[in-house]
Amino acid sequence: MTFKASVNIKFDFGKKEFFERYIPTPSHAEVLRGLLKGFNGTGSKAHIVVGPYGTGKSLLGTLVSSIVSKVVEKETFNVLVEKFNQVDDEIYRELDKVRNQKRIYLPVILNGYEGTFRQAVLSAIVRTLKENKIPIVVPGIVSKILSIIDMWENDYPKTYDHFLKLLRECKKDLELWRLELLSFNEMEIEWFKTIYPSLTSGAQFVIDYEDDFISQVQYVLKELDKKNIGIFMVYDEFGRFLQNMPVEQIHQTMQDIQDLAELADHNTNNFHLMYITHKNLRHYFFRYSDEYRSEFQRIEKRYVLYHIENDRATYVRLIQNVLRELYSGKKITEDKEKEYIRYLRRFSIFPELNQVEIENLVVQGAYPLHPVSLALLPTLSSLFGQNERTLFTFLESSQVGGLLNFVSKYDSVYTASNLFDYFFPILEEIEVYEEFSDLNVYQKLIKKIPNLSEKHSNILKFITLWNIAGMQSKCPLTLEFISFAMDREESEVEAYLKELTKMKAIRFNSIRGYWELFEGSAFNIDEMIENKLQVLNLSREKRLQILEEHIVKKFYLANEYNDVKSMTRFASVHFIFSSDILNGNLSVLNHKKQADSLIYLVLLESATDRENVISILFNQKDSYNFYCVPAFEYASVNKYVEEYEIVNLLLKDSDLLKSDLDLKQELILKREEISFGIRRFVGRYSNFQEKLEWVVCGEKREIKNEYILEKLLSNVMFDIYPHTPEVRNDSFNRKFVNRVQLKAAYTVVDHIIKYHDKPSLNIAGNGPDYLIYATIFKNNQLDIRQLDNIKSESFRLLRKSLIELLEKKPSGDLSDLVNILRNPPFGIREPLIPIYIVSLLRDKWDNISFYRNDMYVAEINGENLFKMIEEAEQYIYFYYEFGNEYEELFKLLEGLFERYIDDELAAAPKHLKIAKASLRWMRSLSRFAQVSSDMEEELIQLKEKIRQIEVNPNQSLEALIKKYGNNLELLKEHVSAIESFYINKKEQVKNKVYEMMNVSSYEELVNWANEQDPVSKKQNRLVVAILDSDSENWFDLLTDRMVGVSFDTWSDNTVQMFFNQISNEYSQLANGNVNKEQNIHLIIDGDTKVISRVNLSPKSQTLYQNINRIIRNGGKTVPQEEIEYLIYQLVKEFVK
């Protein structure tokens, strides 16, 4: 008995041996049933068969093609029918019906990519018709011939004349010949094909089937139907066609595939389709757009889709039948049979078979195939078999690793490692598979470890195959199982495994409990860790941190409490050393902000300390914390903790990691193993199966499971936080919120401050800000316009506590207010605290001031308030209640500073409105008026009081009432005096200037300046400034020239400096401090111009030379009089 490497429908069609050797299988039953029903008129006629290599798809196509074409002999067909008579009555009946049908179907076979879909299909149909000598001409041929003749007639007259000459030589008339063509006379068509090369320089006549594709197929089917003949089109390797199809043909091909399905099922009764692929159609289009994939998925629904899977049970039965015929002389010994049965009861690698089938088919029937080899074979065949290495060709293969080759050489069982040699005969030619990393690792290991023995190599091969096949999850590679698979004693295999471990080729994965390939580094990791342990100094805090990283369940929820309060209160889990409890070192309990309650797992450093620890915890009466005291000691995990830290340090050593590329992965694997050991220790607390003593609120509690723990946690939360207001907003009522929620909270606070007297706080819409408003205010009927009538008991108690603090302590730290909300009995979540403070104190809010580092916080909005709450310890508050005595003061100041009160400020509380308007008035004054001390002391004090408003408005207002409370007219006079200071001071300085110059008016000042000598008029800043000015700007120009500062920004010092500059300039005039010899006097038009004698700089010399050259050169063509006048104009313009 022999097996073919593959089935080719074109060449194997009708062969007798396929019928004789076919073995019915469940995986083929559905496909065969569907195809036969289609031919018998009760099912679909369009089919797609999907399955991996070696599953018999092409064999089914060959069998059905042979049956419906009636080429198989009756006796041979009966052999197949009788096989199904024993296993499937329905298929048996369908086969019997097909046998009695009169219609014959022509198999049209296509394979892979044969050109465009239309061209391939119609060419195959034409070829089949020709092979079967059926004289049907496809309509496209006639139209093609006629269009060619028309083209010759119009565009190539010589060719057309030659064609007519050939017609005459054959005694054919053109018109009659046309009629014969249109009647699809095949002889005339063949004649044209024969003469075509002689007319076209040797070109062959190629039929173009691109137009009217479906119409051409329909025509052929209609003609065949007249002869009671149909077409069974089988497209094998259709996936290869789809993979090679050009992108520009996708749309047309999709439409044609769909049209053929509709043609088969709705428009004809003699056309059947069968596509054979390895994947669903849409999977071939992952590299294209979603549009293409979804389109092909829609087209698939026009076909009946069958999936042929690797049916391991069927394979086992088939293999048993084949082996019984091929190797009937090979019998398993009784001892070996018992051993295999014992192992197979222990390891369930054939779950689809019952125990009797395992013993008869696997152990006895499949011998000399080892059961593990048999278990691997179907999967490996599916993954790597392809057509040349299927499961069945293996059975009689003489190649390396083939069963026939093995049996001819050895008289032993065929173990799994031999399969590696069969599927991968040449190591160097193994492809790199991204999805099969173990195969790639195996290649590296073989190259890395020289002189590897055959026994070691066989173990590596088996581990590789087992992982590739994905069998580790079903049956882990333990020592016992590997011994079974290798058919060797455990002690022998154990020694090999140890040697391979030393070679760093394999490792035992203690986490998953199996052996696996391992590409290790050149370093001895264990030795490195041991050396580092000798010098490691690991702090207690770091040990606790490492342990807490390995806590699987880090939080427990107070579920019952959370359901009632619509929030999430929880307890976080932490470790604590027993010595810290014994020594009273409770400073380590610093996790309060992280959770509502804390669960401390005690690390017992000595079992003898257990009772003392429990006794101390009983006396502590800690209402927040839960303590779990075990009976086991911490020492059992200490080494794991230290090793974990060392491995982490090694992983951070970049220089070390660069020295060996495999070191990092090995260290990561080592860390995973250590982590597994730590998690196993930590799990002893959380599995509630150990002897654990729980202490809660100073009392011993029986906690046997997680449910009891969370129930107890809820009870504690009810005791600690009974008055937490209910806010049904999971996105906001939590310890930390995202940026979107935070911005929404800012908005809510802004609206509480600005629109507290508006319905719904002027918040509308469906955004997160409205949800915060609705869940806090609307749902709890909290109206901040009626804070003395709060319906919610929790909010009512919270407001009462806040007001009591303000009345008892009018000034204090902001943290005092915050702690009322944060601490029992309220326990408000952090994001809610700013909203609660400002809303519950809204009627008092305008009388509360905040300071940081003695600086007044002028602007409070939502964002600022949230930041203040975060740093509440840095802020203090002052609460003031202004009495009636302030009313007259506020009224006067509001009138005085009315122009500084805009619409926004007008809506502010009166005291803040007055304070800010006063500040604005102060800032509107000239700088000179603001800073000058050259005024009455009372005016200076008034300015200081108003300036202090920016730092402490309440205190400033209090100072004003003390000073002016009984004499508001005086305040009015002082304000007026400060406002007029600038004008008065300016006039005073002007008069002083007149006095210094001994003049009494601007006109006299100008006359005085004109009387000065020409040099002074040019050089003295005082004289020049006066001469450059006019009656309107003379003072401003003078101040600018003297001190460079405008008068409104002067200070008292500037005044003195100004007069000093005037005196200096005036003194120079009086002393005649002018060197006349250094000046040149020119009298032009009655004016004396003064030019100072100076040394020209290089730049000035260059300028002089250029001007001189221009005038000299220009003078040759310009009269001398014009040159002189030109110089005269320049002197007048540039010389003063």
Secondary structure, DSSP 8 states (H G I E B T S, - for coil): ----S---HHHHTT-HHHHHH----HHHHHHHHHHHHHHTTSS-SEEEEE--TTSSHHHHHHHHHHHHTT-S-HHHHHHHHHHHHTT-HHHHHHHHHHHT---EEEEEEEES--SSHHHHHHHHHHHHHHHTT-----HHHHHHHHHHHHHHHHH-HHHHHHHHHHHHHTT--HHHHHHHHHTT-HHHHHHHHHHHHHHTTT--------SSHHHHHHHHHHHHHHTTEEEEEEEETHHHHHHH--GGGHHHHHHHHHHHHHIIIII-SSEEEEEEESS-GGGGGTTS-HHHHHHHHHHHTTSEEEE----HHHHHHHHHHHHHHH-TT----HHHHHHHHHHHHHS-S-TTS-HHHIIIIIIIITTTB-HHHHHHHHHHIIIIITTTT-HHHHHT--STT-HHHHHHH-SS-B-THHHHHHH-S-GGG----TT-HHHHHHHHHHHHSTT--HHHHHHHHHHHHHHHTT-TTTS---HHHHHHHHTS-HHHHHHHHHHHHHTTSEEEETTTTEEEE----SS-HHHHHHHHHTT----HHHHHHHHHHT-S--EEE-HHHHHHHTS--EEEEEEEEHHHHHTT-GGG---GGG-SEEEEEEE-S-GGGHHHHHHHHHHH--SSEEEEEESS-THHHHHHHHHHHHHHHHHT-HHHHHT-TTHHHHHHHHHHHHHHHHHHHHHHHHTS-S-EEEEETTEEE---SHHHHHHHHHHHHHHH-TT------TTTSSS---HHHHHHHHHHHHHHHHSTTSGGGG--SSSHHHHHHIIIIITTT--TT-GGG---HHHHHHHHHHHHHHHH-SEEEHHHHHHHHHSTTT---GGGHHHHHHHHTHHHHTTEEEEETTEE-----HHHHHHHHHTGGGEEEEE----THHHHHHHHHHHHTGGG--HHHHTS-HHHHHHHHHHHHHHHS-HHHHH---S-HHHHHHHHHHHHTTT-HHHHHHHHHHHHTT-HHHHHHHHHHHHHHHHHHHHHHHHHHHHHHT-SSHHHHHHHHHTS-HHHHHH-HHHHHHHH--TTTHHHHHHHHHHSS-GGG--HHHHHHHHHHHHHHHHHHHTT---GGGEEEEEETTEEEEEE-----HHHHHHHHHHHHHHHHHHTTS-HHHHHHHHHHHHHHH--
